[in-house]
Structure formats: C-alpha cells, structure tokens
Amino acid sequence: VTKAAVEEDVDLIGVSFLSGQHMAQMRMLMEAMKAAKLQVPVVCGGVIPEDDTAELRKLGVAEIIHPGTLTPEILLLVNLALDRK
C-alpha cells in the first residue's frame, strides 16, 4: 500500500477490514508510511469496534468509519481528513 501510494502520489489512503486484523495491519501500515516518509491521511473502516478508536487514533489514523455509517457521513469524514492534510 505504501509503495503504491508513493508511486501514485495519493492524497489519502483508505483501508477497510472485515477480518478483525485491523489493529495489527494498521500498525504495520503506519510504520511503513513512517519509514517511507509518507505523510497522507489514513481513513480506516470496516468492522472496527468503537473500543479500538482511541488506539487507532494514537497510531495516526485520521478517521475511523464504524459499521452502519451512512455514505454522507463517510464522505464528510474523508473530506475532514483531507482538510487536515
């Protein structure tokens, strides 16, 4: 993901998890981004429990999209992440 983001000069990275591996995978992604000196907002969604929100934010995730979030709110959260860039 990091390599593709650098090559494509992205403005934001969005990832979605259904596996329950979001904490481990987000740690690896954020560490890879730091190593690559890639500074773009990351939005994480999927089956993300509310209890994991604080830890994901500590990792540097800009926005977390929880199950049941409606499309207008998702768009708002993505735009908020981009605005803070």
DSSP file (Angstrom, degrees, kcal/mol; ACC not computed):
  #  RESIDUE AA STRUCTURE BP1 BP2  ACC     N-H-->O    O-->H-N    N-H-->O    O-->H-N    TCO  KAPPA ALPHA  PHI   PSI    X-CA   Y-CA   Z-CA
    1    1 A V     >        0   0    0      0, 0.0     4,-2.5     0, 0.0     5,-0.2   0.000 360.0 360.0 360.0 -45.5    0.0    0.0    0.0
    2    2 A T  H  >  +     0   0    0      2,-0.2     4,-2.3     1,-0.2     5,-0.2   0.926 360.0  49.5 -62.5 -45.4    2.8    2.4    0.9
    3    3 A K  H  > S+     0   0    0      1,-0.2     4,-2.6     2,-0.2    -1,-0.2   0.932 113.5  46.2 -60.2 -46.5    4.7    1.8   -2.3
    4    4 A A  H  > S+     0   0    0      1,-0.2     4,-2.4     2,-0.2    -1,-0.2   0.891 110.5  53.8 -63.7 -39.5    1.6    2.3   -4.4
    5    5 A A  H  X>S+     0   0    0     -4,-2.5     5,-1.7     2,-0.2     4,-0.7   0.896 111.6  44.9 -63.2 -40.4    0.7    5.4   -2.5
    6    6 A V  H ><5S+     0   0    0     -4,-2.3     3,-0.7     2,-0.2    -2,-0.2   0.942 114.6  48.3 -67.4 -47.4    4.2    6.9   -3.1
    7    7 A E  H 3<5S+     0   0    0     -4,-2.6    -2,-0.2     1,-0.2    -1,-0.2   0.854 117.8  40.7 -62.1 -35.8    4.2    5.9   -6.8
    8    8 A E  H 3<5S-     0   0    0     -4,-2.4    -1,-0.2    -5,-0.2    -2,-0.2   0.467 102.1-131.0 -94.4  -2.6    0.7    7.3   -7.4
    9    9 A D  T <<5 -     0   0    0     -3,-0.7    -3,-0.2    -4,-0.7    -4,-0.1   0.939  37.7-167.0  53.2  54.1    1.2   10.5   -5.3
   10   10 A V      < -     0   0    0     -5,-1.7     3,-0.1     1,-0.1    -1,-0.1  -0.250  28.4-148.0 -73.5 159.0   -2.1    9.9   -3.5
   11   11 A D  S    S+     0   0    0      1,-0.3     2,-0.3    29,-0.1    -1,-0.1   0.617  81.5   7.5 -95.6 -18.8   -3.8   12.5   -1.3
   12   12 A L        -     0   0    0     28,-0.2     2,-0.5     2,-0.0    -1,-0.3  -0.984  61.9-138.2-161.6 148.9   -5.3    9.9    1.1
   13   13 A I  E     -a   42   0A   0     28,-2.7    30,-3.0    -2,-0.3     2,-0.4  -0.973  18.9-170.6-114.6 130.8   -5.2    6.2    1.9
   14   14 A G  E     +a   43   0A   0     -2,-0.5     2,-0.3    28,-0.2    30,-0.2  -0.984   6.5 178.5-120.9 129.5   -8.4    4.4    2.7
   15   15 A V  E     -a   44   0A   0     28,-2.6    30,-2.6    -2,-0.4     2,-0.4  -0.956  10.2-160.6-129.8 149.8   -8.4    0.8    4.0
   16   16 A S  E     -a   45   0A   0     -2,-0.3     2,-0.4    28,-0.2    30,-0.3  -0.992   5.3-162.6-133.2 138.0  -11.3   -1.5    5.1
   17   17 A F  E     +a   46   0A   0     28,-2.4    30,-3.1    -2,-0.4    -2,-0.0  -0.962  26.3 160.9-125.4 135.5  -11.2   -4.6    7.2
   18   18 A L  S    S+     0   0    0     -2,-0.4    -1,-0.1    28,-0.2    28,-0.1   0.361  72.5  73.6-119.8  -4.2  -13.6   -7.4    7.7
   19   19 A S  S    S-     0   0    0      1,-0.0    27,-0.0     0, 0.0    -2,-0.0   0.594  99.6-117.9 -90.9 -12.8  -11.1   -9.9    9.2
   20   20 A G  S    S+     0   0    0     27,-0.1     3,-0.3     1,-0.0    -3,-0.0   0.534  88.3 109.1  83.6   5.4  -10.6   -8.4   12.7
   21   21 A Q     >  +     0   0    0      1,-0.2     4,-2.6     2,-0.1     5,-0.3   0.185  35.9 115.4 -97.1  16.3   -6.9   -7.8   11.9
   22   22 A H  H  > S+     0   0    0      1,-0.2     4,-2.5     2,-0.2     5,-0.2   0.847  71.8  51.4 -60.2 -38.1   -7.3   -4.1   11.7
   23   23 A M  H  > S+     0   0    0     -3,-0.3     4,-2.1     2,-0.2    -1,-0.2   0.960 115.4  40.1 -66.2 -49.6   -5.0   -3.3   14.7
   24   24 A A  H  > S+     0   0    0      1,-0.2     4,-2.0     2,-0.2    -2,-0.2   0.922 119.0  46.9 -64.6 -44.0   -2.1   -5.4   13.6
   25   25 A Q  H  X S+     0   0    0     -4,-2.6     4,-2.5     1,-0.2    -1,-0.2   0.888 111.6  50.1 -67.8 -38.8   -2.4   -4.4   10.0
   26   26 A M  H  X S+     0   0    0     -4,-2.5     4,-2.8    -5,-0.3     5,-0.2   0.878 107.9  54.1 -68.7 -36.5   -2.8   -0.6   10.8
   27   27 A R  H  X S+     0   0    0     -4,-2.1     4,-2.2    -5,-0.2    -2,-0.2   0.948 111.6  45.4 -58.7 -47.1    0.3   -0.8   13.0
   28   28 A M  H  X S+     0   0    0     -4,-2.0     4,-2.4     2,-0.2    -2,-0.2   0.910 114.0  48.8 -63.9 -42.3    2.3   -2.2   10.1
   29   29 A L  H  X S+     0   0    0     -4,-2.5     4,-2.5     2,-0.2    -2,-0.2   0.940 112.2  47.2 -63.6 -46.9    0.8    0.3    7.6
   30   30 A M  H  X S+     0   0    0     -4,-2.8     4,-2.0     1,-0.2    -1,-0.2   0.872 113.0  49.3 -65.3 -36.5    1.6    3.3    9.8
   31   31 A E  H  X S+     0   0    0     -4,-2.2     4,-2.4    -5,-0.2    -1,-0.2   0.899 111.4  49.5 -67.3 -40.3    5.1    2.1   10.5
   32   32 A A  H  X S+     0   0    0     -4,-2.4     4,-1.9     2,-0.2    -2,-0.2   0.892 110.5  50.4 -65.2 -39.5    5.7    1.5    6.7
   33   33 A M  H  <>S+     0   0    0     -4,-2.5     5,-2.8     2,-0.2     4,-0.4   0.909 110.3  49.8 -64.6 -41.2    4.4    5.0    6.0
   34   34 A K  H ><5S+     0   0    0     -4,-2.0     3,-1.1     1,-0.2    -2,-0.2   0.925 110.6  49.7 -62.8 -44.3    6.7    6.5    8.6
   35   35 A A  H 3<5S+     0   0    0     -4,-2.4    -1,-0.2     1,-0.3    -2,-0.2   0.851 113.9  45.6 -62.9 -34.7    9.7    4.6    7.1
   36   36 A A  T 3<5S-     0   0    0     -4,-1.9    -1,-0.3    -5,-0.2    -2,-0.2   0.448 109.9-124.7 -86.6  -1.0    8.8    5.9    3.6
   37   37 A K  T < 5 +     0   0    0     -3,-1.1     2,-0.6    -4,-0.4    -3,-0.2   0.857  54.5 159.8  56.4  36.8    8.2    9.4    5.0
   38   38 A L      < -     0   0    0     -5,-2.8     2,-0.6    -6,-0.2    -1,-0.2  -0.820  20.5-174.1 -93.1 118.6    4.8    9.3    3.5
   39   39 A Q        +     0   0    0     -2,-0.6    -1,-0.0    -3,-0.1    -5,-0.0  -0.730  31.3 124.6-119.6  81.6    2.5   11.9    5.1
   40   40 A V        -     0   0    0     -2,-0.6   -28,-0.2   -27,-0.0   -29,-0.1  -0.955  64.8 -94.1-129.6 152.4   -1.0   11.5    3.9
   41   41 A P        -     0   0    0      0, 0.0   -28,-2.7     0, 0.0     2,-0.5  -0.328  34.6-147.6 -65.6 149.0   -4.2   11.0    5.9
   42   42 A V  E     -a   13   0A   0     18,-0.4    20,-1.8   -30,-0.2    21,-1.4  -0.979   8.2-165.0-120.4 129.7   -5.4    7.4    6.5
   43   43 A V  E     -ab  14  63A   0    -30,-3.0   -28,-2.6    -2,-0.5     2,-0.4  -0.959   8.5-164.9-113.1 130.6   -9.0    6.5    6.8
   44   44 A C  E     +ab  15  64A   0     19,-2.5    21,-3.1    -2,-0.5     2,-0.2  -0.956  17.2 155.6-121.2 131.3   -9.8    3.1    8.3
   45   45 A G  E     +ab  16  65A   0    -30,-2.6   -28,-2.4    -2,-0.4     2,-0.4  -0.766  21.3  79.5-140.7-173.3  -13.2    1.4    8.0
   46   46 A G  E    S-a   17   0A   0     19,-0.7     2,-1.7   -30,-0.3   -28,-0.2  -0.883 100.4  -5.2 112.6-144.1  -15.0   -1.9    8.1
   47   47 A V  S    S+     0   0    0    -30,-3.1   -25,-0.2    -2,-0.4   -27,-0.1  -0.600  82.6 155.4 -89.1  77.3  -15.8   -4.0   11.1
   48   48 A I        -     0   0    0     -2,-1.7    -2,-0.1    17,-0.3     2,-0.1  -0.922  38.6-134.1-109.7 113.7  -14.0   -1.7   13.6
   49   49 A P    >   -     0   0    0      0, 0.0     3,-2.0     0, 0.0     4,-0.3  -0.381  17.2-123.3 -66.0 143.7  -15.2   -1.8   17.2
   50   50 A E  G >  S+     0   0    0      1,-0.3     3,-1.8     2,-0.2     4,-0.4   0.842 109.7  67.5 -52.4 -35.3  -15.7    1.5   18.9
   51   51 A D  G 3  S+     0   0    0      1,-0.3     4,-0.3     2,-0.1    -1,-0.3   0.703  96.1  54.6 -62.7 -19.5  -13.3    0.4   21.6
   52   52 A D  G <> S+     0   0    0     -3,-2.0     4,-2.3     1,-0.2    -1,-0.3   0.500  82.0  91.8 -92.0  -4.2  -10.4    0.4   19.1
   53   53 A T  H <> S+     0   0    0     -3,-1.8     4,-2.4    -4,-0.3     5,-0.2   0.929  84.7  48.2 -58.1 -50.5  -11.0    4.1   18.0
   54   54 A A  H  > S+     0   0    0     -4,-0.4     4,-2.1     1,-0.2    -1,-0.2   0.903 113.1  47.7 -60.7 -42.9   -8.6    5.6   20.6
   55   55 A E  H  > S+     0   0    0     -4,-0.3     4,-1.6     2,-0.2    -1,-0.2   0.894 110.8  51.3 -67.6 -39.3   -5.8    3.2   19.8
   56   56 A L  H  X>S+     0   0    0     -4,-2.3     5,-2.3     1,-0.2     4,-0.7   0.899 109.5  50.9 -63.4 -39.6   -6.2    3.7   16.0
   57   57 A R  H ><5S+     0   0    0     -4,-2.4     3,-1.0     1,-0.2    -2,-0.2   0.900 106.4  54.6 -64.2 -39.7   -6.0    7.5   16.6
   58   58 A K  H 3<5S+     0   0    0     -4,-2.1    -1,-0.2     1,-0.3    -2,-0.2   0.851 104.1  55.7 -60.7 -33.3   -2.8    7.0   18.6
   59   59 A L  H 3<5S-     0   0    0     -4,-1.6    -1,-0.3    -5,-0.1    -2,-0.2   0.700 128.5-100.7 -71.4 -18.3   -1.4    5.1   15.6
   60   60 A G  T <<5 +     0   0    0     -3,-1.0   -18,-0.4    -4,-0.7     2,-0.3   0.528  66.2 155.5 111.0   9.1   -2.1    8.2   13.5
   61   61 A V      < -     0   0    0     -5,-2.3    -1,-0.3     1,-0.2   -18,-0.2  -0.551  31.9-153.8 -71.0 128.2   -5.3    7.1   11.7
   62   62 A A  S    S+     0   0    0    -20,-1.8     2,-0.3    -2,-0.3   -19,-0.2   0.914  71.8   7.1 -72.2 -44.2   -7.2   10.3   10.7
   63   63 A E  E     -b   43   0A   0    -21,-1.4   -19,-2.5    -7,-0.1     2,-0.5  -0.997  59.7-153.4-143.0 145.0  -10.7    8.9   10.7
   64   64 A I  E     -b   44   0A   0     -2,-0.3     2,-0.6   -21,-0.2   -19,-0.2  -0.979   9.7-155.8-119.8 127.3  -12.3    5.6   11.7
   65   65 A I  E     -b   45   0A   0    -21,-3.1   -19,-0.7    -2,-0.5   -17,-0.3  -0.907  14.8-157.2-108.2 115.0  -15.5    4.6    9.9
   66   66 A H    >   -     0   0    0     -2,-0.6     3,-1.8     1,-0.2   -19,-0.1  -0.440  33.4 -75.8 -90.4 161.6  -17.6    2.2   12.0
   67   67 A P  T 3  S+     0   0    0      0, 0.0    -1,-0.2     0, 0.0     3,-0.1  -0.237 117.4  27.6 -54.2 139.8  -20.2   -0.3   10.9
   68   68 A G  T 3  S+     0   0    0      1,-0.3     2,-0.3    -3,-0.1    -2,-0.0   0.376  79.8 146.7  90.0  -4.2  -23.5    1.3    9.9
   69   69 A T    <   -     0   0    0     -3,-1.8    -1,-0.3     1,-0.1     2,-0.1  -0.492  46.4-127.9 -67.8 129.7  -22.0    4.6    9.0
   70   70 A L    >>  -     0   0    0     -2,-0.3     4,-2.0    -3,-0.1     3,-0.7  -0.419  19.3-108.1 -80.2 155.4  -24.0    6.1    6.1
   71   71 A T  H 3> S+     0   0    0      1,-0.2     4,-2.6     2,-0.2     5,-0.2   0.856 115.5  54.9 -53.6 -45.3  -22.5    7.3    2.9
   72   72 A P  H 3> S+     0   0    0      0, 0.0     4,-1.9     0, 0.0    -1,-0.2   0.898 110.7  46.8 -58.6 -37.8  -22.9   11.1    3.5
   73   73 A E  H <> S+     0   0    0     -3,-0.7     4,-2.6     2,-0.2    -2,-0.2   0.878 109.7  53.7 -70.7 -36.7  -21.1   10.8    6.9
   74   74 A I  H  X S+     0   0    0     -4,-2.0     4,-2.5     2,-0.2     5,-0.2   0.937 109.3  48.6 -60.6 -46.1  -18.3    8.7    5.2
   75   75 A L  H  X S+     0   0    0     -4,-2.6     4,-2.4     1,-0.2    -1,-0.2   0.896 110.7  51.2 -60.8 -40.5  -17.9   11.5    2.7
   76   76 A L  H  X S+     0   0    0     -4,-1.9     4,-2.4    -5,-0.2    -2,-0.2   0.930 110.6  48.3 -61.3 -46.1  -17.8   14.1    5.4
   77   77 A L  H  X S+     0   0    0     -4,-2.6     4,-2.2     2,-0.2    -2,-0.2   0.891 111.6  49.5 -64.1 -40.5  -15.1   12.1    7.4
   78   78 A V  H  X S+     0   0    0     -4,-2.5     4,-2.2     2,-0.2    -1,-0.2   0.928 112.3  48.1 -64.0 -44.3  -13.0   11.7    4.2
   79   79 A N  H  X S+     0   0    0     -4,-2.4     4,-2.4     2,-0.2    -2,-0.2   0.872 109.6  52.9 -65.3 -36.7  -13.2   15.4    3.5
   80   80 A L  H  X S+     0   0    0     -4,-2.4     4,-1.4     2,-0.2    -1,-0.2   0.918 109.2  49.6 -62.0 -43.1  -12.3   16.2    7.1
   81   81 A A  H  < S+     0   0    0     -4,-2.2     4,-0.4     1,-0.2    -2,-0.2   0.913 112.5  47.3 -62.3 -42.6   -9.2   14.0    6.8
   82   82 A L  H >< S+     0   0    0     -4,-2.2     3,-1.1     1,-0.2    -1,-0.2   0.876 107.7  56.2 -66.7 -37.5   -8.2   15.8    3.6
   83   83 A D  H 3< S+     0   0    0     -4,-2.4    -1,-0.2     1,-0.2    -2,-0.2   0.811 105.8  51.4 -64.7 -30.0   -8.8   19.2    5.1
   84   84 A R  T 3<        0   0    0     -4,-1.4    -1,-0.2     1,-0.2    -2,-0.2   0.533 360.0 360.0 -83.1  -6.9   -6.4   18.5    7.9
   85   85 A K    <         0   0    0     -3,-1.1    -1,-0.2    -4,-0.4    -2,-0.1   0.482 360.0 360.0 -59.3 360.0   -3.7   17.4    5.5
